[in-house]
Amino acid sequence: MFAIVVFPGSNCDHDCYHVLKHVCGAEVRFVWHKETSIGKDVKVVVLPGGFSHGDYLRAGAIAGFSPIMSAVSEFAANGGSVIGICNGFQILLEAGLLPGAMLRNKNLKFICKDVYIKVKNTNTPFTSSLKTGQVLKIPIAHAEGNYYADTVTIDKIKQYNGIAFTYCNSDGEENLEANPNGAVLNIAGITNSTGNVVGMMPHPERCSEEILGNTDGRAIFESALQFVKNKLK
């Protein structure tokens, strides 16, 4: 069972639901942010993109204190799989489930376009079916996607192989031109130290069907589904 947490201002919750249920064939349900339990049958929690609470104060700042986040934190601490996409990533940072912070894009503008990202870590529930170095074409849509962490934190993330995705060009080269928002080390996604919590700025739910002209994002959800199936064997 997948649980998609819905906050006031979420706008990618139904997209994630559609991909998980109708494209991947998973069991999925919505969980309102004021609830205090995600359910004992839930194996994966998804924090979707959007503008939770209108992005007041900072993107994800208010949502990080929502009642459901205590349950999500406990779920993650017990080994449950959690992914935050775009605003969901920002919420994970604000709630302290992932290290670092999100700054305004370097050009101070909202960016919505396709980018390329490279898979750096396949030891997570959401990348287990991918290959290290694999390049995916996935859209971004954010104003605060400039990931930042100080040197000490970055060193810790590197030590546990916590960089999940980096921005790159179509050939997999990581450079300044391929970095859309100024994120340190071209980081597009990270994990926690145990690898069960992942945050990523690109939107895989927006490129998971042939009708959309791109299915690269489907692999993220299919990895999670296969991971759950393998655990239940």
C-alpha positions as CSV (number, residue, x, y, z in Angstrom):
1,M,0.0,0.0,0.0
2,F,1.2,3.5,-1.0
3,A,0.1,6.5,0.9
4,I,0.1,10.0,-0.7
5,V,0.1,12.8,1.9
6,V,-2.1,15.7,0.9
7,F,-1.4,19.3,2.2
8,P,-3.4,22.4,1.5
9,G,-1.9,23.6,-1.8
10,S,-0.7,20.1,-3.0
11,N,-1.2,19.9,-6.8
12,C,0.7,16.8,-7.8
13,D,-1.1,14.4,-5.4
14,H,-3.6,13.2,-8.1
15,D,-0.8,12.9,-10.6
16,C,1.1,10.6,-8.3
17,Y,-2.0,8.6,-7.5
18,H,-2.8,8.1,-11.2
19,V,0.7,6.9,-12.0
20,L,0.9,4.5,-9.0
21,K,-2.7,3.1,-9.3
22,H,-3.5,3.2,-13.0
23,V,0.0,3.0,-14.6
24,C,1.9,0.8,-12.1
25,G,-1.1,-1.1,-10.7
26,A,-0.3,-0.3,-7.0
27,E,-2.7,0.0,-4.1
28,V,-2.7,3.6,-3.0
29,R,-4.7,6.0,-0.9
30,F,-4.6,9.7,0.1
31,V,-3.8,10.8,3.7
32,W,-4.8,14.3,4.8
33,H,-2.1,16.3,6.5
34,K,-4.1,16.6,9.8
35,E,-4.3,12.9,10.3
36,T,-1.9,11.4,12.9
37,S,-1.5,8.0,11.4
38,I,-0.6,6.7,7.9
39,G,-2.0,3.2,8.5
40,K,-0.3,0.0,9.4
41,D,-0.6,-1.5,5.9
42,V,1.3,1.3,4.3
43,K,4.8,0.4,2.9
44,V,5.6,3.6,1.0
45,V,4.8,7.2,1.7
46,V,4.8,9.9,-1.0
47,L,5.0,13.6,-0.3
48,P,3.9,15.2,-3.6
49,G,4.7,18.4,-5.3
50,G,2.8,21.6,-5.1
51,F,2.7,24.7,-3.0
52,S,1.8,23.5,0.5
53,H,0.2,26.2,2.6
54,G,1.0,28.6,-0.3
55,D,4.8,28.3,0.4
56,Y,4.4,31.0,3.1
57,L,7.5,31.7,5.1
58,R,9.5,29.2,3.1
59,A,8.6,26.4,0.7
60,G,7.6,23.4,2.9
61,A,8.1,25.3,6.2
62,I,4.5,25.1,7.5
63,A,3.9,21.7,6.2
64,G,6.9,20.4,8.1
65,F,4.9,20.9,11.3
66,S,1.8,19.2,10.1
67,P,0.4,16.5,12.4
68,I,1.0,13.8,9.9
69,M,4.7,14.5,9.7
70,S,5.3,13.0,13.2
71,A,3.8,9.8,11.9
72,V,5.9,10.0,8.7
73,S,9.1,10.6,10.8
74,E,8.2,7.5,13.0
75,F,7.5,5.5,9.9
76,A,10.9,6.4,8.4
77,A,12.7,5.8,11.6
78,N,11.3,2.2,11.6
79,G,12.6,1.7,8.0
80,G,9.6,2.7,6.0
81,S,10.2,4.0,2.5
82,V,9.5,7.7,2.0
83,I,9.9,9.9,-1.1
84,G,9.4,13.7,-1.3
85,I,9.0,15.1,-4.8
86,C,9.7,18.9,-5.3
87,N,7.6,20.5,-2.6
88,G,7.7,17.1,-0.9
89,F,11.5,17.3,-0.9
90,Q,11.3,20.8,0.6
91,I,9.0,19.4,3.3
92,L,11.4,16.6,4.2
93,L,14.2,19.2,4.6
94,E,12.0,21.4,6.8
95,A,10.9,18.4,8.9
96,G,14.5,17.3,9.5
97,L,14.1,14.0,7.7
98,L,16.8,15.0,5.2
99,P,19.9,17.3,5.7
100,G,20.4,20.6,4.1
101,A,18.1,23.4,2.9
102,M,16.5,24.7,-0.2
103,L,17.3,28.2,-1.5
104,R,15.8,30.3,-4.3
105,N,16.9,29.4,-7.8
106,K,20.1,31.2,-8.8
107,N,18.2,33.3,-11.3
108,L,15.5,34.1,-8.8
109,K,12.8,32.9,-11.3
110,F,10.4,30.0,-11.4
111,I,11.8,27.3,-13.7
112,C,9.6,24.8,-15.6
113,K,11.4,22.7,-18.2
114,D,12.8,19.2,-18.9
115,V,16.2,18.5,-17.5
116,Y,18.5,15.5,-17.4
117,I,19.5,13.8,-14.2
118,K,22.1,11.1,-13.5
119,V,21.4,8.2,-11.1
120,K,24.2,8.2,-8.5
121,N,22.8,5.8,-5.9
122,T,20.8,2.6,-6.6
123,N,20.6,1.4,-3.0
124,T,17.3,3.1,-2.3
125,P,13.7,1.8,-2.7
126,F,13.2,4.3,-5.5
127,T,16.3,3.7,-7.5
128,S,16.8,0.0,-7.0
129,S,15.7,-0.9,-10.5
130,L,17.9,1.7,-12.1
131,K,21.6,1.6,-13.0
132,T,24.4,3.8,-11.6
133,G,25.1,6.5,-14.1
134,Q,21.8,6.0,-15.9
135,V,20.5,9.3,-17.4
136,L,16.8,10.2,-17.1
137,K,14.9,13.1,-18.7
138,I,12.5,14.5,-16.2
139,P,10.8,17.9,-15.9
140,I,11.3,20.4,-13.1
141,A,8.9,23.1,-11.9
142,H,10.2,25.1,-8.9
143,A,11.3,28.5,-7.6
144,E,13.2,27.1,-4.6
145,G,15.2,24.2,-6.0
146,N,18.7,25.4,-5.2
147,Y,19.9,22.7,-2.8
148,Y,22.4,23.8,-0.2
149,A,24.3,22.3,2.6
150,D,27.5,23.3,4.4
151,T,30.8,21.6,3.8
152,V,30.5,19.4,6.9
153,T,27.0,18.2,5.9
154,I,28.0,17.6,2.3
155,D,31.0,15.5,3.5
156,K,28.7,13.4,5.6
157,I,26.3,12.9,2.7
158,K,29.2,11.8,0.5
159,Q,30.4,9.4,3.2
160,Y,27.1,7.4,3.2
161,N,26.6,7.8,-0.6
162,G,23.6,10.0,-0.1
163,I,23.6,11.8,-3.4
164,A,20.7,10.1,-5.3
165,F,20.6,12.2,-8.4
166,T,22.6,15.0,-10.0
167,Y,21.8,17.4,-12.8
168,C,23.6,16.6,-16.0
169,N,23.4,17.0,-19.8
170,S,22.0,14.3,-22.2
171,D,25.5,12.7,-22.2
172,G,25.6,12.4,-18.5
173,E,28.2,15.2,-18.0
174,E,27.7,17.2,-14.8
175,N,28.6,20.8,-15.4
176,L,27.5,24.3,-14.7
177,E,25.4,24.6,-17.9
178,A,23.4,21.5,-16.9
179,N,22.6,22.9,-13.4
180,P,19.3,24.7,-13.7
181,N,19.1,26.3,-10.2
182,G,22.5,26.6,-8.7
183,A,22.3,23.5,-6.5
184,V,25.6,22.6,-4.8
185,L,27.4,19.8,-6.6
186,N,24.5,19.8,-9.2
187,I,22.4,17.9,-6.6
188,A,18.9,17.0,-7.8
189,G,18.1,14.5,-5.1
190,I,19.5,13.1,-1.8
191,T,18.8,10.3,0.7
192,N,19.1,9.9,4.4
193,S,21.9,7.9,5.9
194,T,20.0,4.6,5.7
195,G,18.7,5.2,2.2
196,N,15.0,4.7,2.9
197,V,14.1,8.4,2.6
198,V,14.6,10.1,-0.7
199,G,14.0,13.7,-1.8
200,M,14.2,14.8,-5.4
201,M,13.3,18.1,-7.1
202,P,12.3,16.7,-10.6
203,H,8.8,15.4,-11.2
204,P,8.8,11.7,-12.2
205,E,5.0,11.6,-12.1
206,R,4.9,14.0,-15.1
207,C,6.8,11.7,-17.4
208,S,5.5,8.2,-16.7
209,E,3.2,7.5,-19.7
210,E,3.7,7.2,-23.4
211,I,1.0,9.7,-24.1
212,L,3.1,12.3,-22.5
213,G,6.0,11.5,-24.8
214,N,8.4,10.4,-22.0
215,T,8.3,7.5,-19.6
216,D,11.6,7.9,-17.8
217,G,9.9,8.9,-14.5
218,R,8.0,5.6,-14.3
219,A,11.1,3.8,-13.3
220,I,11.1,5.7,-9.9
221,F,7.7,4.4,-9.0
222,E,8.2,0.9,-10.5
223,S,11.4,0.6,-8.4
224,A,9.4,1.3,-5.2
225,L,6.7,-1.1,-6.2
226,Q,9.2,-3.9,-6.9
227,F,11.1,-3.1,-3.7
228,V,7.8,-3.6,-1.7
229,K,7.1,-6.9,-3.5
230,N,10.5,-8.2,-2.8
231,K,10.2,-7.4,0.9
232,L,6.8,-9.3,1.0
233,K,8.3,-12.5,-0.5
